[in-house]
């Protein structure tokens, strides 16, 4: 079962060096209770899963309370805590210790050895100096052709059109003379001329319309619900998990007046100690809840 971390610490000194001390206490809500491991100064370390027990008497040493206490003990041992006393009164009031790491007075890090000799500087190429241009502009480049005037351009176009006309008339005269010569020879002359082979035109490829091309299938985006919970005037206990009551823990603890938390996902499970003290908004809509209430916010 997931648990939440805290930041306060408690410690004492022993023969083996400084150590931390924590004890397991019970937190009682309106309907549910939890076991909480706290430092000597009251700072919380981790908290067990909630179980149903609202009376002032200690919960029984069996069933859900015993499973929650065993899970809390296993998580403390995984964090480096060792059980110091187990015969507490009541039965769940156990005590754990953990060595406190010394951070003060540590030797400073060794300086890196100095290099034997600094490498020679790398020579950088010097950009060539550009000679200043005269006031009248740069000199003309003989390799670049100069722009011709509009009158010269029109003369050149007229000359080209005349040459093209002469060539076209000469080609027409040669074609007429060839036809006249072929007609005088008769059918035998026409039959003797070799046939002209024509190249077959390439077969055009079939074009598939764009509407018939299958578009890639994209996965539909999963809807997400956005939940905002804030304590207005009075505080209230709150626990939030993803998907269900057994999902990953997102928040667990007392929400003080003036504080606000936000969550988002496909399904958000929440357990309220006093829902009437909180302002709950899901996807921009106000959700009214009262008392100790368990609610699931799901995306539409």
HUFEN-V230935 format. One record per residue. RES is the residue in three letters. PSI is psi in radians with two decimals (999 if undefined). BURIAL is # if it has 16 or more other C-alpha atoms within 10 Angstrom, else .. D_LAST is the distance of its C-alpha to the last C-alpha in whole Angstrom. Layout:
# HUFEN-V230935
res = (RES/RES)
psi = (PSI/PSI)
burial = (BURIAL/BURIAL)
d_last = (D_LAST/D_LAST)
This chain:
# HUFEN-V230935
res = (UNK/UNK/UNK/UNK/UNK/UNK/UNK/UNK/UNK/UNK/UNK/UNK/UNK/UNK/UNK/UNK/UNK/UNK/UNK/UNK/UNK/UNK/UNK/UNK/UNK/UNK/UNK/UNK/UNK/UNK/UNK/UNK/UNK/UNK/UNK/UNK/UNK/UNK/UNK/UNK/UNK/UNK/UNK/UNK/UNK/UNK/UNK/UNK/UNK/UNK/UNK/UNK/UNK/UNK/UNK/UNK/UNK/UNK/UNK/UNK/UNK/UNK/UNK/UNK/UNK/UNK/UNK/UNK/UNK/UNK/UNK/UNK/UNK/UNK/UNK/UNK/UNK/UNK/UNK/UNK/UNK/UNK/UNK/UNK/UNK/UNK/UNK/UNK/UNK/UNK/UNK/UNK/UNK/UNK/UNK/UNK/UNK/UNK/UNK/UNK/UNK/UNK/UNK/UNK/UNK/UNK/UNK/UNK/UNK/UNK/UNK/UNK/UNK/UNK/UNK/UNK/UNK/UNK/UNK/UNK/UNK/UNK/UNK/UNK/UNK/UNK/UNK/UNK/UNK/UNK/UNK/UNK/UNK/UNK/UNK/UNK/UNK/UNK/UNK/UNK/UNK/UNK/UNK/UNK/UNK/UNK/UNK/UNK/UNK/UNK/UNK/UNK/UNK/UNK/UNK/UNK/UNK/UNK/UNK/UNK/UNK/UNK/UNK/UNK/UNK/UNK/UNK/UNK/UNK/UNK/UNK/UNK/UNK/UNK/UNK/UNK/UNK/UNK/UNK/UNK/UNK/UNK/UNK/UNK/UNK/UNK/UNK/UNK/UNK/UNK/UNK/UNK/UNK/UNK/UNK/UNK/UNK/UNK/UNK/UNK/UNK/UNK/UNK/UNK/UNK/UNK/UNK/UNK/UNK/UNK/UNK/UNK/UNK/UNK/UNK/UNK/UNK/UNK/UNK/UNK/UNK/UNK/UNK/UNK/UNK/UNK/UNK/UNK/UNK/UNK/UNK/UNK/UNK/UNK/UNK/UNK/UNK/UNK/UNK/UNK/UNK/UNK/UNK/UNK/UNK/UNK/UNK/UNK/UNK/UNK/UNK/UNK/UNK/UNK/UNK/UNK/UNK/UNK/UNK/UNK/UNK/UNK/UNK/UNK/UNK/UNK/UNK/UNK/UNK/UNK/UNK/UNK/UNK/UNK/UNK/UNK/UNK/UNK/UNK/UNK/UNK/UNK/UNK/UNK/UNK/UNK/UNK/UNK/UNK/UNK/UNK/UNK/UNK/UNK/UNK/UNK/UNK/UNK/UNK/UNK)
psi = (2.33/2.69/2.84/2.66/2.73/-3.13/-0.14/2.77/2.69/2.57/2.85/-3.14/2.44/-3.14/-0.57/0.06/-3.14/2.57/2.77/2.60/2.38/2.67/2.68/2.21/2.94/2.34/2.22/2.22/-2.82/-0.76/-0.66/2.74/2.76/2.78/2.35/2.27/2.14/2.62/3.01/-0.49/0.11/-0.12/2.33/2.51/-1.13/2.88/2.48/3.09/2.57/2.60/2.72/1.96/1.98/-0.10/2.89/-0.36/2.66/2.53/2.77/2.65/1.04/2.95/-2.45/-0.70/-0.74/-0.68/-0.69/-0.69/-0.72/-0.69/-0.70/-0.72/-0.73/-0.68/-0.65/-0.74/-0.60/-0.47/0.04/0.09/2.59/2.45/2.17/-0.74/2.29/-0.29/1.18/2.99/1.83/-3.04/-0.52/-0.11/1.35/2.86/2.39/2.66/2.72/2.33/2.46/2.13/2.36/2.18/-0.35/2.63/0.30/2.47/2.48/2.67/2.49/2.43/2.53/2.45/2.48/2.59/2.55/-0.73/2.40/2.48/2.63/2.58/2.50/2.20/2.29/2.45/2.43/2.23/2.39/2.52/2.30/2.18/2.42/2.49/2.54/2.88/-0.54/0.03/2.94/2.62/2.66/2.50/2.07/-0.43/-0.24/2.22/2.52/2.69/2.35/2.77/2.77/-0.63/-0.71/-0.64/-0.71/-0.67/-0.71/-0.68/-0.71/-0.68/-0.74/-0.68/-0.66/-0.75/-0.69/-0.66/-0.73/-0.75/-0.64/-0.70/-0.68/-0.69/-0.67/-0.71/-0.72/-0.66/-0.69/-0.73/-0.65/-0.70/-0.69/-0.73/-0.67/-0.62/-0.60/-0.52/-0.36/-3.03/-0.57/-0.70/-0.68/-0.60/-0.51/-0.38/2.37/2.53/2.60/2.11/2.25/2.47/2.29/2.39/2.45/2.50/2.17/2.53/2.56/2.31/2.14/2.19/2.60/-0.48/-0.42/-0.14/2.20/2.18/2.56/2.43/2.19/2.44/2.36/2.40/2.38/2.36/2.62/2.42/2.41/2.14/2.30/2.20/2.18/2.52/2.10/-1.24/-0.60/2.70/2.88/2.57/2.49/2.44/2.28/2.32/2.79/2.30/-0.99/-3.06/-0.28/0.16/-3.12/2.41/2.25/-0.63/2.49/2.15/-3.01/2.13/1.89/2.83/2.34/-0.15/2.69/2.43/2.62/2.52/2.67/2.56/3.14/-0.63/2.26/2.09/2.37/2.48/2.08/2.32/-0.75/1.49/-0.43/-0.34/-0.05/2.66/2.01/2.16/2.18/2.05/0.74/-0.01/2.39/2.28/2.11/2.07/2.64/2.60/-2.90/2.04/2.47/2.18/2.58/2.17/2.06/2.53/2.47/999)
burial = (./#/#/./././././#/./#/./././././././#/#/#/#/#/#/#/#/./#/#/././#/#/#/#/#/#/#/#/#/././#/#/#/#/#/#/#/#/#/./#/./././././#/././././#/#/#/./#/#/./#/#/#/./#/#/././././#/#/./././././././././#/#/#/#/#/#/#/#/#/./././././././././././././././././././././././././././././././././././././././././././././././././././././././././././././././././././././././././././././././././././././././././././././././././././././././././././././././././././././././././././#/#/#/#/#/#/#/#/#/././#/#/#/#/#/#/#/#/#/#/#/./././#/#/#/#/././#/./././././././#/#/#/./#/#/#/#/#/#/#/#/#/#/#/#/#/#/#/#/././././././#/././#/./././#/#/#/#/.)
d_last = (29/28/30/30/33/35/38/41/44/47/50/54/57/58/61/59/57/54/51/48/48/45/44/42/41/38/36/35/32/31/30/30/33/33/36/36/39/41/43/47/46/42/40/37/37/34/33/32/29/29/30/31/34/35/39/41/43/42/40/42/43/41/37/34/36/39/36/34/38/39/35/36/40/39/37/40/42/40/40/44/45/47/48/51/51/49/51/50/49/47/46/43/45/46/47/47/48/48/50/50/50/53/52/55/58/57/59/58/57/60/61/61/64/66/66/70/70/68/67/69/67/66/68/65/67/68/67/70/71/71/74/74/74/76/76/77/74/74/76/76/75/77/75/72/74/74/72/75/75/74/78/78/75/76/79/77/75/78/80/77/77/81/81/78/80/83/81/80/83/85/82/83/87/86/84/86/89/88/87/90/92/89/91/94/94/93/90/92/91/87/87/88/85/83/79/77/74/70/67/64/61/58/56/52/49/47/44/40/38/35/33/34/33/30/28/26/23/20/17/14/12/10/7/8/8/11/13/17/19/23/26/27/31/31/30/28/27/24/23/19/19/16/14/17/20/22/20/21/23/21/23/26/28/29/27/30/30/29/27/24/21/18/16/13/11/9/10/12/15/17/21/22/26/26/23/25/26/23/21/17/15/11/10/13/13/16/15/18/20/23/26/25/21/19/15/12/9/6/4/0)
